[in-house]
C-alpha cells in the first residue's frame, strides 16, 4: 500500500515534465541555446567569471519575450545600482571590515524595503541592487582598490547574458506579450461568461469561488503584461489605454455578476426576462467555439439588454402602496446591477477589439483609468529589518571566525532573505530554492569534477550539460515546478563554475557548496524565527485598509475615480488571497467580505455622484450625506460582536421612503444603491467591523 501511494506521488509530480507542450520545448531549447552562446562569448572575451553570463540567461528566462526584456532590463539596472553602491560603500569604509559589513547590511535592508513596496520586475531589480553590492564588495575586503574592476567585470558578465537571452527570446520563435494579452483577455472573457452563467443559474459555490479568484488574478496579470508588451515594441503604446480601461471594465463586470448572484431576484414579471436574457447570453458566449472572433453581434445584444435594464418597470395595479414601493425599489436594484454587468461586459468586448485593431492616432479620451496598487509599509519595514539583521549577524560570525568559505554563506543569506521576503509564504519559496540547489549538487559534481576534467573542450561540455539543462528548462516552463527547476538550473551552473580549463579539485567544490546550502538554511531559519509574519495579522491589516478606503469614499470632499478605487480594492484582494488560503476555510468569509466591500464602494460612489445631480431634491442630497457619515462611523468604530448601528436600517428606510415618494428613475437608482449597500453589509457583518483579528 505504501509503495503504491509513493508511486502515485512520483507519477503526479513528474506528470508536468513528461508531457511538455510545443511552446515548452521551444522555451527550453531557446534558453539552453542562449546560455551556451553567452558562455561561448564570455570565453571569447576572457571574462573572469564566465558562468555568470550563462547563469543570467537562466535567471531572466521567461516564456514571453517581453517578460525576458523586462526582467533583463531591471536586472541590469539593479546590477548597475549594486555596483555603484559597492564602489561607494567600499570607498567609505576603507580597510575597516566592521564598517563595511554594517553599511552593506543597511544597504541590503534599504533595497529590501524598496523591493517590498514595488512589484515584479521592478521589485526584483531593487532586491538585486542590495545583494549585488554584497557579491562585489566581500571579495574586495581589505583590497578596496580592486572593487571597481570587480564591478565592471560583474556588469559585463550580466550584460552579456541579458543580451543573449533578450535577442534569442525576441528572434527565435518568439511568444510575444502583445499576443499573450489578447489570448489571456479572451480566456478571461470566457471565464467571466462561465462565472456569470453559474451565478445566474445557482451553480456550484466552490466552482464559482475558484473562477472568481482566477479572474481577479488574471486581471492583475494583464496589468503586468501591459508593461512587458510596451518593452517588446513601442508600437504597442497606442494600445496601452485599451488594456488599462479593459481591466477596469472586467473587474466591474465581475463585481456586478457577484452581486447579482448574492441577491437573487424575486419572481416578478419585470426581472425574469432580464435574468433569462443574461443567462442565455453568457451561456451562448461560453459555449460557442470561436465566439470572440467577431464580437459585433455580441455587443449589439448587450446594448439591447443594457437599454432594457435602464427602463422603469411597470408594477401590478393590485399591489399595495408599501408593497409596490418595496417591489419597485427591489426590482430597480437588481435591474441596475444587471445593466451594470451588461454595460461592463460590452466595454470589455470593445477593449478586445481595440487591442486587435490598434488605432494609429491618440485616443480622444483625455485621461486613462487609474490603476492603483496596494503597498504594505508595515510588511516592507519588517522585511527590511529582517534582511539587514540576518545579513549583519552572519557577517559578524564570518569576521569573528575568519572562516573563508562563510563569505558565500553571508551572500546567500542576503540573497534569500531579500529575494523571497515579498512572497506570500517565504519559507515555502526558500525551501523550494534549497531543494533545487541540493538536487543540483551531485549533477554538478559528476559533470564538473569527474567528466569535464577528463574530457575537456566546449563540445564535451555541451554534450554533458545540454541533457541536464533541457529538462530543467522544461521544468521552468511549468508553473508547478518553476521554483525548484530554476534553482536547480542556476545553482547547477554556480556549482559547475564552467571555465575553459576544468580541473579536479573536490575540496573547494564541497566547501563552496556547503556554504551555499548553509546560507539558504540560515535564511529559512530567519524567516521562521526573526519577525515571522502571521497571515491573520496581514489579513486584518489589508481588511482595515479596505474599510478605511470606504470611509474616505464617504467623507472626502473630492470624489475619486471609480477605476482608482476598484483597481486598488482588487489589488488588495489579490494580496489577500494567498494569505487567506494559508488559513483554510476560516478565511472564506474574509474573501467574500472583501469582494462585498468593492460592491459597497461602487454604490457609495454612485451616491456621491447623485449628490451633484441638480435633478435630485435638496432634502434627498442631505439624507444621502447623513447616511454616508453614519456609514463611515460604522466602518471606523464598530467592533466585532457589537450589533450593527442604525446605519443599515436607515439605508432601508431611506430606500423605502424614496420608493413611496417618487417614481423617477434617478431617485429609484439612489434607493437601489442604498439597498445594495445594506444587503452587502448584512451578508458580511464581521468584515465591516474594526479590529477583527
N, C-alpha and C positions, 0 to 999 in steps of 0.2 A: 504493500500500500504506500509506504514511504517512497519507494523507488518510483512508483507510478506518478505520485504527486511531484517529485523532483523533476521527472522527465517533462511533465506538463509545464512546469515553471520555466524550464530551459527553452522548450519549444516556443512558449509565449514570448519570452524575452528576445528570441532570435527571429521571430516572425517578421519584424520590420526590416531586418537586414537581409533575409533570404528572398524577399520579394521586392527588390528596388524597382522603381519606375524608370522610364526612359530619362526623365529630367534628373533623377537621382544619379544615374550613370553619367550623364553629361556633366553635372556638377562635380562629381568625384574625379573624373578623368581630366577635366579642365583645371581643377585645383591642384592635382598632383603634377600635371604638366607645368603649370605656372610656378610651382615650388621648385621643380628641377631646373627650370630656366633661371629663376632667381639665384639658385645655388651656383649654377654654372657661371653666371655673370659675376657673382661675388668672388669665385675662384679667379676669374679673368682679371678682376680689379684688385686682387690680392688684399681683400678686406681681412681684418684680424679675426673677426667672428662671423664667418660666412653663414653659420647656422641661423643667425638672426634674420637674414634675408628670407630664407626658406620658411622659418617659423612664422614670420609676419604674414606670408601668404595664407597659411592655415588660420592665423588669428583673425584676419579680416575676411576670410572666405564666407560668402553668403550665397544662397541660391539666386537672388535677384541682383542684377548688375548695379542698380542704384544703391542698394544696401552696402555692397562692397565699396563703392566710391565714397559713401557717407562715412562708413567705419574707417576706411583708409585715410580720408581727409582729417577726421578728428583724431585718429591715431598719430598722424603727422603733427598736427597742432599740439597734441599732448606731449609728444616726444620733444618737440622744439621747446615748449614751455618747461618741461622737466630738465632738458639740457641746460637751458639758460639759468634755471634755478640752481642746478648743481654747480655751475660755474660761480654764481653769486654766493651761494652758501659756503662753498669750499674756500673762496677768497676771503669771506668774512671770518671764518673760523681759523684760517691759517693751519698751523700744525697741532691745534688743540682738539683731540678726538672727542672729548666730552662735549664741547660746544658744538662740534659738527653733528653728532648724533642727536643732540637735543633740538637743534634747529631743523634737522631733517625730519624728526618725528613730528614737530609742529607743522612742517610743510605738508607731510602726509595727512595730518589731521585737517588742515585747511582744504586740501584738494578733495578729501573725502566729504567734507561739509558741502562744498560746491557740487560735487558729483551727486550727492543725495538730493539736491534741490533741482537737478536737471533730469532730462530723460535721454534715453539712448537716441543717437550715438554721442550726443554732447556729454552725457554723464560718463561714458567710457573714456572720452578724451580727458576729462577733468581728473578721474581716478588715475589714469595713466601718467599724467603730469606729476603726480605725487610719487609713485614708486619708481618712475624713470630716474628722478633725481637721486633716489637711493641706489639704483643699479649703477649709475655713473659715478657717484661720489664715494661709495665704500671701497671700490678697488683703488681709488686715488688717495686713500687715507695715508697721511704722512707725506704725500707727494702731490701737493696742490698744483704743481706745475704741469702735470700730465692730464688734468681734468678736462682741459679744452680739447686735447687730442681724443680723449675717450668720448666726449660729447659729439664731436664731429663724426667719429667713426660710427657711433651708435646711430646717429641721424642718417648717415649714408646707407647703412645696412637696412634701416627701416624704410627709407625712401625707395630703395631698390625693390624690396618685397612688395610695397604698395603699388608701384608702377606695374610690376609683372602681374599682380592679382587684378588690378583695375583694367589693364589692357586686355587680358585674356577674357575676363568676365564680360567685357563690352563687345569684343570682336568674335569670339568663338561661341557660336550658337547661343547668343545671349537671351536671358529671360529678363525682360525689361519691367521696371516698376510701373511704367505707364500702362502697359498691358495688364500687369497684375492688379492694378487698381480697378480697371474695368471688370476683370474677371471676378475679383472679390466683391465688388459692388453688386454685380449681377447675382452672385451667390447670396449676398445679404438680402437683396430684394426678395428672392425666392424663399429664404428663411423667414423673412418678415411675413410673407404671404402665408407660409405654413403656420407660423405662430398665430397670426390673426385668424386663420381658419379654425385652428384648435380652440382659440379663445371664444370665437363666436358659436362654437358647437359643443362647449363644455368638454374639451379634450383632457387628456391625462395631465394632471398638475405637474408631475415630475418632468415630463417631456417639455411642457411649456416653460417651466423654470429653467431647464437646460438650454432651450432655444433662446430664452431671454438673456441669459448670461453670455451666450455665444455672440448674440447681436451686439451687446454692449462692448465686448472685447473686440469684435471686428470693426466697430466704429472707431475705436481708439487706434487700431492698426491702420485703418485708412488714413487717419490724420498723420501718422508717422510716414507712411509710404508716399504721401504727397511731397514730403521733403526729399525723399530718395529720387522720385521722378524728376524733380527740378534739377537735381545734380546730374542726372543722366543726360538731359538735354534742355538747354534754355528755352527751346520752343514749347516746352510744357507749361511755361509760366502763364500763358493766357488761360489755361485750364485749371489753374490753382484755385481761382474763385469758385467755379462749379464744384470742385471737390469739397471745399470748405463749406459751401452752402448745403450741399447734398448730405454731408454728415449731420448737420443740424436737423435737416428735414427727416432723415432716417430715425434719429433719436426722438423727434416729435411724434412720428407715426407709431413708434414703439410705445411711447407714453400713452397715447390715445387708445391703442389696442388693449394695453394692460388695464386701463381704467374702465373701458367698456366691458371687459371680461369680469372685472371685480364687481361691477354693479349691473347685473343682468337686467334687462328691461322688463317692465310689466307687459302683459299681453294686451296691448291696445292697438287699435287699428292704425294709428299713425306710425308706430315704431316697428311693427312686424315687417312691413315691406322693406324698410331701410336695412334691418339686420339680414333679411333674406338676400337683398341685392349685394351687400358687402360679403356675406358668406359665399355666395355664388361667384363673385368676382375673384376673391382671393383663392378659392378652390380651383377655378379655371386657370388662374395665373400660375399657381404652383404645379398644376398637373399637365400643362400644355408644353410639349417639347419645343424648344426654341422660342418660347413666348416673348422673350425680351429682344429678339432680333428686330422687331418692329413694334415700337411702343405706342404708335399713333392711336390704334383702336382702344388700347387700354386707357390712355389719357382721356380720350373722349368719354368713355364710360365713367371714369372717376369724376370728370367735370359734371356729368349729369347727376351722379349720386350726391356730390357736394352741394349742387344747386338745390336739390330736393331737401337736403338736410337743413338748409337755411330758411325754408318756408315755415310759417307758423301753422301748426296743425289745427284742425277743427275738432272740437270736443262734442260728445253726445249731448243732446239737449236735455236729457233726463238726469244729468249729473247735478248734484247739489252744488251750492256755491263753493264751500270749502273743498269738496271732493274735486270739483272742476279746477280750482286753482292749484291744488296739490298735483292733480294729474297733468295739468299743463306744464307746470314747472318741472316735474319729473321727466316728462317727455322731451321738453326743450333741453334739459340737462343732457339726456342721452343722445339726442339728435345733434347737439353741439359737439359732443365727443366724436360721434360718427363722422360729422362733417370735417372735424379736425383731422381725423385719420385719412379720409379720402383726399383732402387737400394736400396733406403732407406726403402721402404716397405718390400723388401726381407730381409734386415737386421733385421727389426722388427720381422718378422716371424721366422728367425733364433734365435733371442733372446727368443721368446716364447718357442721354442724347448729346448733351453739351460736351461730355468727355469724348464721345466717339466722333463728334464733328466739331472740332475746335474752331472758334472764330478767330480771325486774324486781327480784328480790331479790339480795342479795350471795351470792357463791359460798360454799359450806361449807368449801372448802379454805382453809387458814389462810394459806398463802404462795404467791405466784406463782413460776413458774420464773424463775430468774435469767438475764438476758440481758446478757452482759459483752462489751465491745468492746476491741479491741487499740489501745494507744496507743504510738506510736513516738516516744519522747522524744528520741532522738538526731536523727532526721529533723526533729523540731519545732525543736530548737535550731539546726540547720543552716539551716532556712528563715528563722528569726528573724534570725540574724546576717546572712544574705544580703540580706534585705529592708532591714534597718536600714542596712547598709553601702552598698548601692546608692543608697538614698534620700539618705543623707548626702553621698555623693560628688557626685551630680548637683546637689544643693542648694548645695554648696560652689562648683561650677562656675557656677551661676546667680548667686550673690552676687559671685563674683570677676569675672565678665564683665559683670555688670549687664545681661544680655540679658533684656528684659522678658518675651518670649514663652517663655523657658526655665522659667518658673513652671509652665506647662502640662506641660512635659516632666517636671519633678520629680513632679508629681501622678500622671502616667501611670506612671512608674517605680514609685511607691509602690503604685498600684492593681494593676498586673500582677504585680509581684514578690510581693505579698501574696496576691492573689486566686487565682492559679494555682499557688502554691507546693505545695499539697497534691495536685495532680493527679499521676497515675502518670507522665505524660510532660508536664511543664510547658512544655517547648519547643514541642511539637506543639500544645498548647492555646493558648499565647500566639501562635503563628504563625496559627492559625485566627482568633484575635481580630484580628490585624493584617490578615489577608486581608479579613475582613468590613468592617473600618474603611476599608481602601483602596478597596474597591468602593463604599462609601457616599459617598466624596468627590465624584465627578462628579455623582451624583444630587442631592446637597445643593447643589452649585454651581448647577446648572441651575434647581432649584426656588427656592432662597433668594436667589440673586444675579441671576437672569435673569427668571424668571416672576413671582414674587410682588411685586417692586418695581413691575412694570408693571401687575399685576392684583391690587391689594390687597383684603383682606377675608377673613373666615373661610370664606365659601362657596368662593372660589377656592382658598384653602388646602386645604380638604377635597378639592376636585376634583383637585388636583395630587398631594396626599400619599397619599390612600387607594389609588390604583393601585400605589403603590410599597410601602406598608406591608402591604397584604394578602398579596402573595406572600412578603414577609419573614416575616410571622406564620405562613404555611403552612410555611415552612422551619423555623421554631421548633418546630412540632408534629412534625417529622420527626427522629427521633434521629440520622440520618445527617448532617443539615445544621444541627442546633440551634446549635452553637457559632458558626459563621460567620454564620448568619442572625440570631442575637441580637446579635452585634457589629455587623452591618450596621444593624439597626433602631435600636439605641441611639445609635450614632455618626452615623447619618444625622440624627437629631434634635439631637444635640450640635452637629454642623456647621451644621445649618439654623438653630438658635437662634431658633425662631419667636417673634415679637413682633407686636403689633397693627400696628405701622408697620415694614414691612420696607424696607430701603434697599440700594442697590447700593454695596458697599464691599469690593471683592475683596482689597485689601491685608491688612486684619486677618483676613479669612477664610482666606487661604492661609497667613498667618503662624501663626495658631492651629492650623490643620490640620497644618502641618508639625511643630509642637511635639508634637502628639499622636502622630503617626506615628513621630517620632524617639524619643519616650518609650517606645513599645511595643518598638521595635527595640533600644533600650538594655536594656530589661528582658529581652528574649530573649537578648541577649549575656550578661547577668548570669547567667541560668540555665545557659548553656553554660560560662562561664569561672569564675565565683565558686562555690566549693564544689559542683562538679557531683555529682549523685547517680549512683552506679554501681548498676545494677539487681542485680548479683550480690551486692554488699555488703548491700543491702536484703534480698535473698532469704535470705542467710545469717543476718542478724540476726533475721528472723522465724522461720527454722527453729530457730535456737538457743533462742529464746523458747519454741517448742513443745516442744523436748527438756527444757528446764528445767521446764515445766509438768508433763510426765510424771514427772520426778524428784520434784517436790513431791507429786504424787499418791501416789507410792510411800512417801514418808518422813514427810509431815506428819501430826501426831497427829490433827488434825480432818479428817474425810473431807468433801471439798467436795461440793456438789450436782452431779449429773450435768448438769443444764441449764446450770450456770455454766461447767463445763469445756467442754461441747460447743459452746455458743454462742461462747465465746471462741476455741476452736480453729477453728471455721468462719469466724469473722470474720477471723482471721489468714489462713486460706486465701483468703478473698475479697480480702485485701490482697496476697497473693502472686500471684494470677492475672495481673493486668496486668503485674507485673514479670517473671514467668516468660514471658509471651507476647512480651516485648521481647527475650528471649534465644533465641527459636526452639526447635527440637526439643531443644536441650541442657537445657531446663528441664522437659521432660516427667517425668523421674524425680523431680524435686523436688515437683511437684504430686501425683504418685502417692504419694510417701513421706509428704507432709503429711496426705493423707487416711488413709493407713495408720496414722499417729500417732493419729488420732481413734479408730480401732478399738482400738489398744493401750490408750489411756487409758480407754475404756469397760470393757475387760476388767480393767484394774487396779482400777477402782472396784468391779467385781463381786467381785474377790478381797478387797478391803478390807472389803466388807460380809460376806463369808463368814467373815472372821476374828472377827466379832462374833456369829456364829451359834453358839448353845450346842450345837447338834447336831453341830458339826464337832469331831472329836477334837483334843486339845491338840497332839499331835505334828504334825498337818496345819497347824494355825494357825502353829506355829513354822516349819514348812517354807515356808509362804507368806511369812512375814516375812523369812526368809533370802533367798528368791528376789527379793522386791521390793527389798531392799537391794542385792543384786547387780545388779539391773536398773538401779537409779539410778546405780550406779557406771559401768555400761556407757554410759549416756546422757550422763553428765557428763564422762567422762575418755577414752573410746576415741577415737583419731584415725582419720581416713580412711586406708584402706590397711592398717591394722592388722587382724589377724584378730579375729573376734568372741571375746569371752571365753566362759567356760563357762556363761554365763547361759542361752543358748538351749538348750544340751544339757541343762542342769539342768531347764529347764522341761519338756522332752520326757520326761526320766527320771521327774520327779515325776508327770506325767500318766500315764505307763505304769504306775508303781507304784500309783497310786490306782485305776486301772482293774483291776489284778490283785487288789487287796485288798478292794474294795468295789463293790457294785452299787447302792448308794443313789444316788438322783437328785441330791441336793445335792453329793455327792462327785464324781459324774461331771461335773457342771457346773463344778466347780473345775478338774478335769482338762481340760475343754473350753476354759476361759479360758486356761489355760497353753499349750495347743496353738495357740490363735488368736494369742496374743502372739508365740510363737516363729515362726509362719508369716509374720506381718506383718513382723517384723524381718528375717527371711531374704529376703523379697522386695525390700526396700529397705535393704540394709546401710549404704550410704554416707549416707543421710539421717539415720540414727540414730547417726552419728559426729560428734564435736565438730570445729568449725572447718574445714568442707569448703571454704569459699571462701577 
